[in-house]
Amino acid sequence: MDVGEALEKLMILAKTDGPLKERLLNTRDSDRPLSDFCSIATEAGCPMNVMDLIEHGENDYAAIKRSTNGGGENSPLLERV
């Protein structure tokens, strides 16, 4: 299962499991939010680690950037949210 599939499965689980959703949301206030999020996700049967999660986001961002105006460094600035 890749990170995208794990995140999709985790989202479905969190919609029906209130305590899981709360634990995931509470990682926002953690000293190590990504690490804690990945630990909770893995416990819930959606294995992932911090580097895989970061790489997944970077790959998506790079694909979007490449798809605008032919991509490359001259493409419009995409702001991260």
Protein Blocks (a to p, Z undefined) as FASTA:
>chain_A
ZZklmmmmmmmmmmmmmklmmmmmmmmmpmblmlmmmmmmmmnopacdfklmmmmmmmmm
mmmmmmgghiajkbccdddZZ
